[in-house]
Amino acid sequence: MKQIICPNCKGQDVHHYTDAYVVRAPVVKDDGSIELLDDRTNEYDDWFFECFDCGYRPTEDELLSAAI
């Protein structure tokens, strides 16, 4: 695997952000407490990559070109 760096500042703290919601089903555990089990996650179309160091939002193509 290659590491991805920010094409703007060469920082290594690039993350992927997405809006989503998680649906969980409640169940009762043996000790009588409630546990939430992940049922499904629905993601919205709005997602982006962002460098934590400089705030730049590179495209996927830019990130592929910046892989080291």
GULUM-423640 format. One line per 10 residues: number of its first residue (from 1); for each residue x, y, z of C-alpha. Coordinates in Angstrom, 1 decimal. Each point is the difference from the previous one (the first is absolute). Layout:
N
NUM) X/Y/Z | ... .
! end
This chain:
68
1) 0.0/0.0/0.0 | 1.1/3.5/-0.7 | -0.4/2.9/2.5 | -2.1/2.9/-1.2 | 1.2/3.5/0.7 | -1.6/3.4/-0.5 | 0.8/1.3/-3.5 | -0.1/3.6/1.4 | 2.2/-0.1/3.1 | 1.5/-3.6/-0.1 .
11) -1.6/-0.7/3.4 | -0.9/-3.5/0.9 | -3.2/0.7/1.9 | -2.6/-0.4/-2.8 | -3.4/-1.4/0.9 | -3.2/-0.9/-1.7 | -3.2/1.6/1.2 | -3.6/-1.1/-0.7 | -3.5/0.7/1.3 | -1.7/-3.1/1.1 .
21) -2.4/-1.4/2.5 | 0.2/-3.4/1.7 | -3.1/-2.1/0.8 | 0.4/-2.2/3.1 | -2.2/-2.6/1.4 | -0.4/-0.1/3.8 | 0.3/-3.4/1.8 | 0.0/-0.9/3.7 | 3.2/-1.7/1.2 | 0.1/-2.8/2.6 .
31) 0.9/2.6/2.7 | -3.2/1.9/-0.7 | 1.6/2.9/-1.8 | -0.8/1.2/-3.5 | 2.6/-0.4/-2.8 | -0.3/1.6/-3.4 | 0.9/-2.2/-2.9 | 0.9/1.7/-3.4 | -2.6/-0.8/-2.5 | 1.0/2.2/-3.0 .
41) 1.7/3.2/-0.9 | -1.4/2.3/-2.6 | 2.4/2.5/-1.5 | -1.0/3.2/-1.8 | 1.6/1.1/-3.3 | 1.9/2.9/1.7 | 3.5/-1.2/0.8 | 3.5/1.4/-0.4 | 3.7/-0.4/0.9 | 1.6/2.6/2.2 .
51) 3.5/0.7/1.3 | -0.1/0.6/3.7 | 3.3/2.0/-0.2 | -0.9/2.6/-2.6 | -3.8/-0.5/-0.6 | 0.4/-0.7/-3.7 | -2.6/-2.2/-1.6 | 1.7/-2.1/-2.7 | -1.8/-2.0/-2.6 | 0.4/-3.7/-0.2 .
61) 2.2/0.4/-3.1 | 2.3/2.4/1.8 | 0.4/-2.5/2.9 | 0.8/-2.8/-2.4 | 2.7/2.2/-1.6 | 1.4/1.0/3.5 | 0.4/-3.6/1.2 | 3.6/-0.9/1.2 .
! end
